[in-house]
């Protein structure tokens, strides 16, 4: 079981990485939508 203390830095890192890779994230969502349609 993951404690909140362990999850917190990972969550912060995930949010930070998402902001830095926003273009990649949007491109990935676009590709997923193209595959699903």
Long-range contacts (C-beta under 8 A, 24 or more apart in sequence): none
